[in-house]
Amino acid sequence: MSDTLVAVGNTTADGAVIFAKNTDREPNEAHQLVIIPGADHEPGTTVKCTYLEIPQVEQTYSVLLAKPFWMWGTEMGANEKGVVIGNEAVFTRVPYEKRSGLFGMDLMRLALERASTARRAVDTIIHLLEKYGQGGNCGFTHKFYYHNSFIVADPYQAWVLETAGRQWALEKVHGVRSISNALTIGSEWEQASADLVSFAREKGWCKRYQEFNFAECYSEPIFTRFGDGVARQCRSSELLTRQKSITIETMMKILRDHGPKANASLKVRQGLLGADICMHAGYGPVRNSQTTGSMVSHLLPGLQTHWLTGTAAPCTSVFKPVWVDSGLPDLGPAPTGMYDNKTLWWRHEALHRMVIRDYPIRIQLIQKERDELEDAFIRTCGGVVQRSHFERGLFTKRCFSQAQESTLHWTEQVCMPKVRSRSGRLYQAAWRGFNKKAKFPGSE
């Protein structure tokens, strides 16, 4: 479960398009940051995606990917041309193709590698979707099948593309927009697959063309309900629309949101049902995912800065600036589903998993310093962003290093107070299980 947001230039403080996304995956499904250089390819070559091998194009662009470690594709990312994409799982009445094929994360990476604008990225996804369909297991430790919706943006425009099998609908964004784990396009769209309405009528989901509503006709009600995507999309939309002038700080704050009733004195959600924009896993099959990585992209013509956590739970993480042309610092070996202190993601998990043991108390021990460090990065970035790619790369390295030093300090700090606000037994049991599976220190 996750959330993706965008604000186009007429709603932002400086006229930039600003994109944001939380990616929610299983608690031990480590998140990886990677930059793949662009390349020229010989005619007739192929590319092996997560499951399916397809023909390669002659040229691919450099891409920044923020992805689950085990898959070829990505849940969010950007390319050297300023295109950014985020996807959402959606649950539809169209049967899922369980054979190994292209799934939504592969479609995203292929579009980023092949498209120089947001509109061309949309067209790339549509072309691949109609040619190959979408299929394959999307889960890490358990089988999980779904269809996909996307927000695709560049410095000039943004689009919402929602799919159900090989059917799709496309909407242009004119102000602010958000998507979550539910279809949102209704009876109006910019473009749609030729059989969008006729397919629904053949299936008996709609009697007349005049009654057709994409979300109402195609949504599968049970998984859509338990995914809580409608409520989260309403929440993110509300938070966006109440802002008069949106900034990257606005987006970061929204990605850390725990719901309308949340404040520093309340626990993160621990029940069997429900979800928030900043998601923490809980007990049972419904709430077995958490926010494993976050991204905010500031898109201006010729100048795109991407702010990434590279770590789980944005409420316990720091956003750091990255540019596609200036690279990433050494983040350690690629993470896996097992604890490894040498990796960025798992080092931060030591902090995150200590904080959620007594969230109301422990989050307050790091919140102020987290915000001050992040604010310092943002202020300094203004003087760095126009410099050479080498200088920007050094700044990125320094930000990651300072964030890591703070993370280690906070990890020691949050362990000092005794746990005063104990979590529920089922919540504790769930996290004992997650920790044991990952061989997390102290879990045996």
Disulfide bonds with the S-S distance in Angstrom:
none
